[in-house]
Amino acid sequence: MNNYERKFKRKDLARRVKELLIERGINQSDLSRLSSLGTDHVSHIVRNGQRLTLESLNELCLALNTTPNYLMYGMDADYVPNYII
């Protein structure tokens, strides 16, 4: 499977958020404060990758210092699919 054929899976997003929380040494309450998302919302995202609005995804990315590409697909920020070039 090519990188551009990757499918978005909510459970993978949840796993990546959990990994970043550990790497950054923060907990869900910290993420809630940093992202301005409610604690229940953050909990649902971390547990099962609850459906996100673009605004929520953006807040998560800013708070975790990462990109939507990484959270959704596990790809580096520098990755540009061939079909875009």
ZATI-27240 format. One record per residue (C-alpha): residue number from 1; x, y negated, z. Coordinates in steps of 0.25 Angstrom, whole numbers, plus 5000, padded with zeros to 4 digits. Last residue first. Layout:
REM ZATI-27240
REC, pos, px, py, pz
REC, NUM, X, Y, Z
...
END
This chain:
REM ZATI-27240
REC, pos, px, py, pz
REC, 85, 5013, 4932, 4971
REC, 84, 5000, 4935, 4978
REC, 83, 4999, 4949, 4973
REC, 82, 5013, 4952, 4978
REC, 81, 5008, 4950, 4992
REC, 80, 5015, 4939, 5000
REC, 79, 5022, 4944, 5013
REC, 78, 5029, 4933, 5021
REC, 77, 5020, 4933, 5033
REC, 76, 5023, 4948, 5035
REC, 75, 5012, 4958, 5033
REC, 74, 5005, 4965, 5044
REC, 73, 4992, 4964, 5037
REC, 72, 4982, 4956, 5045
REC, 71, 4991, 4951, 5056
REC, 70, 5003, 4949, 5047
REC, 69, 4996, 4942, 5035
REC, 68, 4989, 4934, 5045
REC, 67, 5002, 4928, 5050
REC, 66, 5009, 4928, 5063
REC, 65, 5012, 4919, 5075
REC, 64, 5003, 4926, 5084
REC, 63, 4995, 4914, 5088
REC, 62, 4995, 4908, 5074
REC, 61, 4991, 4922, 5068
REC, 60, 4980, 4924, 5078
REC, 59, 4974, 4910, 5075
REC, 58, 4975, 4913, 5060
REC, 57, 4968, 4926, 5061
REC, 56, 4957, 4919, 5070
REC, 55, 4955, 4908, 5059
REC, 54, 4955, 4918, 5048
REC, 53, 4943, 4925, 5056
REC, 52, 4947, 4939, 5062
REC, 51, 4940, 4952, 5062
REC, 50, 4944, 4959, 5075
REC, 49, 4958, 4966, 5074
REC, 48, 4954, 4977, 5084
REC, 47, 4959, 4975, 5097
REC, 46, 4968, 4963, 5095
REC, 45, 4958, 4955, 5087
REC, 44, 4947, 4959, 5097
REC, 43, 4956, 4954, 5109
REC, 42, 4959, 4941, 5101
REC, 41, 4944, 4938, 5099
REC, 40, 4941, 4941, 5114
REC, 39, 4952, 4932, 5118
REC, 38, 4947, 4920, 5110
REC, 37, 4956, 4915, 5098
REC, 36, 4963, 4902, 5101
REC, 35, 4976, 4909, 5095
REC, 34, 4986, 4907, 5106
REC, 33, 4976, 4908, 5117
REC, 32, 4970, 4921, 5111
REC, 31, 4984, 4926, 5108
REC, 30, 4988, 4924, 5123
REC, 29, 4975, 4931, 5128
REC, 28, 4979, 4943, 5118
REC, 27, 4993, 4944, 5124
REC, 26, 5006, 4938, 5120
REC, 25, 5020, 4944, 5119
REC, 24, 5022, 4940, 5105
REC, 23, 5025, 4954, 5100
REC, 22, 5014, 4960, 5109
REC, 21, 5004, 4950, 5103
REC, 20, 5009, 4953, 5089
REC, 19, 5007, 4968, 5090
REC, 18, 4993, 4966, 5095
REC, 17, 4990, 4956, 5083
REC, 16, 4996, 4966, 5074
REC, 15, 4988, 4978, 5079
REC, 14, 4975, 4969, 5078
REC, 13, 4978, 4966, 5064
REC, 12, 4980, 4980, 5061
REC, 11, 4967, 4984, 5067
REC, 10, 4960, 4973, 5058
REC, 9, 4965, 4980, 5046
REC, 8, 4969, 4971, 5033
REC, 7, 4972, 4980, 5022
REC, 6, 4986, 4980, 5015
REC, 5, 4986, 4980, 5000
REC, 4, 4995, 4968, 4999
REC, 3, 5006, 4975, 5007
REC, 2, 5005, 4986, 4996
REC, 1, 5000, 5000, 5000
END
